[in-house]
């Protein structure tokens, strides 16, 4: 009977730490890209013409309706067929950003639509432009409403970083599964992987709760 050996983890802490840094970097970059793209898509969907809205709806349904793994395979392995050759890390961040943007766009769109119509009409009566109305009236109210949904999406993307190991991005899953394969200590490495992701999720959840409380107090002033 093979005993549990925590030394497998402690002896490989530098490699695991590097994998965690790569995970955090790709996660943060993918979330940032997804939020920016998602916000722009939501704004254009709400205020753009029918043709543009239709094209963006196809984009959203395409990314929401297909698994992230398949999207990543097409981007990394299928890209060269269309003249697009990407490094694993670049493909990972781009894949996360595009995948997340479709979901963020729907969250932002729902948030905008939840702002009472009377507030928007009052802004128009005061002479505010459409963009000023978005920034000064709709955006502050919308952010308070969507914080829980945004937090959940950011948590989902944190766990999707594990998929990047398939295209050899040296993130946490790639590093720990490699250590497990070399040492045959699969239980130790998989438990360590679970603990690391659980810590990320719990930290993000607490930060989301804190942000929701702060924004709610700001909105009530």
C-alpha positions as CSV (number, residue, x, y, z in Angstrom):
1,X,0.0,0.0,0.0
2,X,1.4,3.4,-1.1
3,X,1.4,6.0,1.7
4,X,0.5,9.7,1.2
5,X,3.7,11.7,0.6
6,X,3.4,15.5,1.1
7,X,7.1,15.7,0.2
8,X,6.1,15.5,-3.4
9,X,4.5,18.9,-3.1
10,X,7.1,20.6,-0.8
11,X,10.0,19.4,-3.0
12,X,8.5,21.0,-6.1
13,X,7.3,24.3,-4.6
14,X,9.2,26.5,-7.0
15,X,7.7,24.8,-10.1
16,X,4.2,24.9,-8.4
17,X,4.6,28.6,-7.5
18,X,5.6,29.4,-11.1
19,X,2.5,27.5,-12.4
20,X,0.3,29.5,-10.0
21,X,1.8,32.8,-11.3
22,X,1.0,31.7,-14.8
23,X,-2.5,30.8,-13.8
24,X,-3.1,34.1,-12.1
25,X,-1.6,36.0,-15.1
26,X,-3.7,34.2,-17.8
27,X,-6.8,34.5,-15.6
28,X,-6.4,38.2,-14.9
29,X,-5.6,38.9,-18.6
30,X,-8.5,36.8,-19.8
31,X,-10.9,38.5,-17.4
32,X,-9.7,42.0,-18.3
33,X,-10.1,41.2,-22.0
34,X,-13.5,39.6,-21.5
35,X,-14.8,42.5,-19.4
36,X,-13.7,45.2,-21.9
37,X,-15.0,43.3,-24.9
38,X,-18.2,42.3,-23.1
39,X,-19.0,45.9,-22.1
40,X,-18.4,47.2,-25.7
41,X,-20.6,44.4,-27.1
42,X,-23.4,45.2,-24.6
43,X,-23.3,48.9,-25.4
44,X,-23.4,48.3,-29.2
45,X,-26.1,45.7,-28.8
46,X,-28.3,48.2,-26.9
47,X,-27.6,51.3,-29.0
48,X,-26.4,50.0,-32.4
49,X,-28.3,49.2,-35.6
50,X,-30.2,46.0,-36.3
51,X,-27.4,44.6,-38.5
52,X,-24.7,45.0,-35.9
53,X,-26.9,43.7,-33.2
54,X,-27.7,40.6,-35.2
55,X,-24.0,39.9,-35.9
56,X,-23.1,40.4,-32.2
57,X,-26.0,38.0,-31.2
58,X,-24.5,35.3,-33.5
59,X,-21.1,36.0,-31.8
60,X,-22.5,35.6,-28.4
61,X,-24.5,32.4,-29.2
62,X,-21.5,30.9,-30.9
63,X,-19.2,31.3,-27.9
64,X,-21.9,30.4,-25.3
65,X,-23.1,27.4,-27.2
66,X,-19.8,25.6,-27.8
67,X,-17.4,24.2,-25.2
68,X,-14.4,26.2,-24.3
69,X,-12.1,23.2,-24.9
70,X,-13.3,23.0,-28.6
71,X,-12.9,26.8,-29.0
72,X,-9.3,26.5,-27.7
73,X,-8.5,23.6,-30.0
74,X,-9.8,25.5,-33.0
75,X,-7.9,28.7,-32.0
76,X,-4.5,27.0,-31.3
77,X,-4.5,23.9,-33.6
78,X,-6.8,25.2,-36.3
79,X,-5.5,28.7,-36.4
80,X,-2.4,27.9,-38.7
81,X,-4.9,26.6,-41.4
82,X,-6.1,30.3,-41.6
83,X,-2.7,31.9,-41.2
84,X,-3.0,32.5,-37.5
85,X,-0.2,30.9,-35.5
86,X,-0.2,31.7,-31.8
87,X,2.1,30.8,-28.9
88,X,0.3,28.7,-26.3
89,X,0.1,31.5,-23.7
90,X,-1.2,34.0,-26.3
91,X,-3.8,31.5,-27.5
92,X,-4.8,30.8,-23.9
93,X,-5.4,34.4,-22.9
94,X,-7.1,35.2,-26.2
95,X,-9.3,32.1,-25.9
96,X,-10.3,33.0,-22.3
97,X,-11.0,36.6,-23.3
98,X,-13.2,35.7,-26.2
99,X,-15.1,33.0,-24.3
100,X,-15.7,35.2,-21.3
101,X,-16.7,38.3,-23.4
102,X,-19.9,36.5,-24.6
103,X,-21.0,35.9,-21.0
104,X,-19.9,39.3,-19.7
105,X,-21.8,41.0,-22.6
106,X,-25.0,39.3,-21.5
107,X,-24.5,40.3,-17.9
108,X,-23.8,44.0,-18.9
109,X,-26.8,44.0,-21.2
110,X,-29.1,42.7,-18.5
111,X,-27.6,45.3,-16.1
112,X,-28.3,48.1,-18.4
113,X,-31.8,47.0,-19.0
114,X,-32.5,46.7,-15.3
115,X,-31.9,50.4,-14.8
116,X,-35.4,52.1,-14.6
117,X,-36.3,53.7,-17.9
118,X,-37.4,56.9,-16.1
119,X,-33.9,57.6,-15.0
120,X,-32.7,57.5,-18.6
121,X,-35.5,59.7,-19.8
122,X,-34.7,62.2,-17.0
123,X,-31.1,62.3,-18.1
124,X,-32.3,63.0,-21.7
125,X,-34.5,65.8,-20.4
126,X,-31.5,67.4,-18.7
127,X,-29.6,67.5,-22.0
128,X,-27.2,64.6,-21.4
129,X,-25.9,62.8,-24.5
130,X,-26.4,59.1,-24.9
131,X,-22.8,58.4,-23.8
132,X,-23.1,60.8,-20.8
133,X,-26.3,59.0,-19.8
134,X,-24.5,55.7,-19.9
135,X,-21.5,56.8,-17.9
136,X,-23.2,59.0,-15.3
137,X,-26.6,57.4,-14.9
138,X,-26.8,53.8,-16.1
139,X,-23.3,52.6,-15.4
140,X,-23.2,53.3,-11.6
141,X,-26.6,51.8,-11.0
142,X,-25.9,48.8,-13.3
143,X,-22.6,48.0,-11.5
144,X,-24.3,47.5,-8.2
145,X,-26.8,45.1,-9.7
146,X,-24.4,42.9,-11.6
147,X,-21.6,42.4,-9.1
148,X,-22.8,38.9,-8.0
149,X,-23.1,37.8,-11.6
150,X,-19.7,39.2,-12.5
151,X,-18.2,37.5,-9.5
152,X,-19.6,34.2,-10.5
153,X,-18.3,34.6,-14.1
154,X,-14.8,35.5,-12.9
155,X,-14.9,32.4,-10.7
156,X,-15.9,30.2,-13.7
157,X,-13.0,31.7,-15.7
158,X,-10.6,30.9,-12.9
159,X,-11.5,27.2,-13.2
160,X,-11.4,27.3,-17.0
161,X,-7.7,28.1,-16.8
162,X,-7.2,24.4,-16.1
163,X,-8.2,23.7,-19.7
164,X,-5.2,25.7,-21.0
165,X,-2.9,22.8,-20.0
166,X,-4.3,21.0,-23.1
167,X,-2.3,23.4,-25.3
168,X,0.8,23.2,-23.1
169,X,0.4,26.5,-21.2
170,X,2.6,26.0,-18.2
171,X,-0.1,26.9,-15.7
172,X,-0.9,25.2,-12.4
173,X,-2.8,22.2,-13.8
174,X,0.0,21.5,-16.4
175,X,2.7,21.7,-13.7
176,X,1.0,19.5,-11.1
177,X,-0.2,16.9,-13.5
178,X,3.3,16.7,-14.9
179,X,4.7,16.2,-11.4
180,X,2.1,13.5,-10.7
181,X,3.0,11.7,-14.0
182,X,6.8,11.8,-13.1
183,X,6.4,10.7,-9.5
184,X,3.2,8.6,-9.8
185,X,1.9,10.7,-6.9
186,X,-1.5,11.5,-8.5
187,X,-3.4,11.8,-5.2
188,X,-1.0,14.3,-3.7
189,X,-0.8,16.5,-6.8
190,X,-4.6,16.4,-7.5
191,X,-5.4,17.3,-3.9
192,X,-2.9,20.2,-4.1
193,X,-4.6,21.3,-7.3
194,X,-8.0,21.2,-5.7
195,X,-6.7,23.2,-2.7
196,X,-5.2,25.9,-4.9
197,X,-8.3,26.4,-7.0
198,X,-10.5,26.3,-3.9
199,X,-8.4,29.1,-2.4
200,X,-8.7,31.2,-5.6
201,X,-12.5,30.7,-5.6
202,X,-12.9,31.6,-2.0
203,X,-10.8,34.7,-2.3
204,X,-12.7,35.9,-5.3
205,X,-16.0,35.2,-3.6
206,X,-15.0,37.3,-0.6
207,X,-13.7,40.1,-2.8
208,X,-17.0,40.1,-4.7
209,X,-19.0,40.3,-1.5
210,X,-16.9,43.1,-0.3
211,X,-17.2,45.0,-3.6
212,X,-21.0,44.5,-3.5
213,X,-21.3,46.0,0.0
214,X,-19.1,49.0,-1.0
215,X,-21.0,49.7,-4.2
216,X,-24.3,49.3,-2.5
217,X,-23.3,51.9,0.2
218,X,-22.1,54.2,-2.5
219,X,-25.3,53.9,-4.5
220,X,-27.4,54.8,-1.4
221,X,-25.6,58.1,-0.8
